[in-house]
Amino acid sequence: MRRVVFSMGTDVTDANSRRPTVVLAPHPDDETLGAGVMIMRKVEAGTPVHVVVVTDGSKSPQGDPAEVTALRARELDAARTVLGLAGSDVTRLGFVDAELDTAGEVLVDAIADVVSSLRPADVVVTADTDPHADHAALARAAHRAVAGRAVRVLTYPIWQFERPGRLVRQMWRSGRPELVSTTGYMERKRAAIAAYPSQMAVRDDDPEGLGPTFMRSFDVAYEAFFPTLASPRRLGRR
């Protein structure tokens, strides 16, 4: 499926690096997995890029929620340093992990406030085709938050790589994928991913963490972003 995405896509590396962008991440690490190289390229081009991490990450790994939240915040801070972001370039909204599908208008309003303040050209977010409930809920909220605004919404795949049918659906509902080359940036992306040791698993059969096979989906020649063509109302359906 990755080969199909890359063969269908258009390399927009240079043009993309000049577009001010808000990156919406459901959890600390999604910004790096899905858009780490895009972020680094924008930083180096001097283009405004702001990362909004929506949940506190408190449900993974298992443990005391306050301690896990603090751990995930430290990991996020280490990763954003590798990506070249200043502390002021990252906003943590603090919604409870695994509960975005019940956040309702509060989540929509929080995203709308960020977009109104920063006025990006693009908003990049996970897709409602993502099988992770938080990822899909954030997509629906983001589309509602930017409805009627002069801003493009593009989605990036995370768990669709585990569910190829979901990726096909994402491609069918989108325009031609926009590709950002990872050439010259993969070592730094790997280092940023390594800043999240609590999320990594040594083996694929580990019940917690991201296994080696899954992680290979993000160690590739391009990051892929899917322009949204469907209406916000349609995307808002559950």
N, C-alpha and C positions, 0 to 999 in steps of 0.2 A: 504493500500500500504506500509506503514511503516513496518508492520509485515512481509509482503512478502520480502521486502528488507533485513530485519534482518534475516529472515529464510534462505535466499539465501547467505548471506554474510559470510565472514571469519573474525574472530576476529584477528586483527593484531596489537593490542594495544602496546605490548612490542616492536616488531620489528619496528613499525612506529615511535616510540619515538626516535629511533636512526638514522633516515634518515634526513639529512639536506634538508630543504624545503623552497621554495618561495611560499607564499600564495598571489594570485592575487584576489583582491576584487574590484568589479566595483564601489561600493560606501562605504563610512564609515558606517559600521555595518555589511556588508556581511561577513567580516572576522570572526566576533564574532558569528554570526548566524550559519554559515556553518562549521567553523573550530576552534571555540574558545577553546574547550577542547584539540584538537590536538595540538594547539599552546602552551597551558599551559603545557601539558605533555612534549613537546620538550624542553621548557624553563627549566623545573625542571630536565630534564635529561642532560642538558648542551649541547644540540644539536642545531646547528645553524638553526634559523628560522627567516625569514624576510617577513614582510607584505608589499605589494605594494597596496596602495589604488589609484585607477586609476582616478576617477572623483572627482570633488570638492564638489559634493552633493548639488549644489546650487539651484536645482529645488524643493527641499523638505526639510522643509515645504515651503509653498508659502511665498514670501517676497522679500525684496531687495536682489539681488544675492550676493553682497559683504557681507552683514550681515549674510545671511544664510550660506555662505561658511565659515565664521569665526566661526559660531555656530557649524557647523559640524566638524570643525577642533578641537574645544575644546572638543566635545564629543568623538572624536577619541582618543584624548590624554588621557582622563579619562579612556576609555575602555582599551587602551593598557597598562595602569598602572595596572589595575585589572588583565589583562592577564599575567603580569610579564615581558612585553617587555620594553626594554630601548627605549628612543627616537630615537636612531640610528638604531633601528631594524625596523623602519617604514619609508617607502618612500611614499610621496604623489606626484603623477604625474601631477595633476591639470587639466586634461582634463575636458571639460564642461559637466556637468551632462546632460543625455538624448541625447547626440550627439556622442556617440562612434561609431555608425554605419557609420558616415561620417569621422572618424579620419584617416582611410586608413593606409598608410605605416608609418606615423609618430607614430602611436600607436604600430605597429609591431616592429619598430626600438627601441622604448622606452623599450618594454619588452625584446627584444633581448639584449639590453645593460645591463639590470639588471641581466639577466641570465648569460651573459658572465662574469660579475663582480663577482657574488656570487657563481657560479658553484654548484648549488644544485643537489641533487640526484633526487628530485621530484619537480614538479611545480603543484600546486593545484589551480584550477580555476573553476568558474561557467561553466555551459555546454551550448552548442549551442542549446540544447533542452529547455532551460529556456525560458518562454514566454516573459520575460522582454528584450526589445531590447538591452539595454546596456550589460546585462549579456551574451546574445548570441553573440554580437559583440566582447566582450572581449575574449570569448572562441575561436572564429575564429582567432583573432589576435594572441592569445597565441600559438595556434597550428602552425601557420605560423612562429612565432618567434623562436620556438624551433625545427623546422623541421631539421632533420639531426644531432641533438645533442644527446649525451648520457645522456638523462634525461627522466624520466617518467613523463607523464601528467595524472593527476587524476582530475575528476570533482566532484563538490559537488552540491547537489540540493538546490534550494531556492524556487522559485515560482512553480516548478514542483509539489509541494505538493498541490497546488491549481488546478493543471491540471493533474490528474492521468495518462491520456494517454501520456503526455510528459514524465512522470517518467517511464512508461513502455518502451517507445522508448529509453530512456537513458539506461535502464537495458539491452535491447535487443542489443544495440550497444556496450556494455562494457563487460569486464570480470566480474567475480564474485565480488560483492561489497566488499570493504575492510572496516572493522568496527573498530572504536576506541571507547572503553568504556568510558562513562561519569561518571562512578561510582567514587564518592569521589570528583568530580569536578563541579557538577551541581550548587551548591550554588554560586561558583565563576563565572560560566558562566552566571547565572541569574544576578549577580551583574554587569558583563561587559555589558550585554544587557541593563540593567537599566541605564547605562551611556549614552544611546541614547534616552532621553525622547522625543526629537522632532520627533522621528520616531514611537512612540507608540500611539495606540488608545485605548480608554477605551472600546469601543463597536465595534462589527464586522461591523455595518452599518455606521461607521464613514467614510466619503469620503476621509479623509487623515489619514495616519498612518497604522500601522500593528495591526490588531485586535487580541483579545485573542485566537480565534480559530486557526488562522494562526500561532500564536506564539507557540502553543502547539506542533507544528511539530519539534521544536528545543529543547524541554524539554523532552528528551527521553533517552533511555538506551545507544544509540550509535550515533556517527556521522558517516555518510556513505560517502565513496569516491569511485568513479567508474573509474577503470583504462581504459585508452583509447586504443582501439584496431584498430579503423578505421584509415585510412591514413590521414595525414594532408590535402591532396588535397580534399579528400571527405568531411572532416569536414569544409573545407573552402567554400563549396558551400552554397549559400543562398536559 
